[in-house]
Amino acid sequence: MEEEYPTLLDTFLADSEDRLSLLRKAGGDAKSLEEAAHSFKGSCSNMGALRLAELCNELEQRSKKRSLEGIEKLVGEIDGEFAIIRPLYEAERQRSLTDNATVRRF
């Protein structure tokens, strides 16, 4: 499992970029926003990015209710939160690669 951890982190980072792109492109399409936010919320929650998951949940709920006023600001907050956590997950990936290389030598 430890050997797969860097791949999991890579997948999360790449998928997050894709989901952010979908959120930006969705504009006022409530259904697209809802689906992308739901998917992103789940992956963030699974990876421990709880603040990001909370923001995605808010976007999902607002999209369900078709309450889209100010939605661009919320998408911007999601974007900003990802910008904060991305380097942390990249550093974690690097650390896990270093740890795996050390373990294999023994």
Secondary structure, 3 states (H helix, E strand, C coil): CHHHHHHHHHHHHHHHHHHHHHHHHHCCCHHHHHHHHHHHHHHHHHCCCHHHHHHHHHHHHHHHCCCCCCHHHHHHHHHHHHHHHHHHHHHHHHHHHHHHHHHHHC
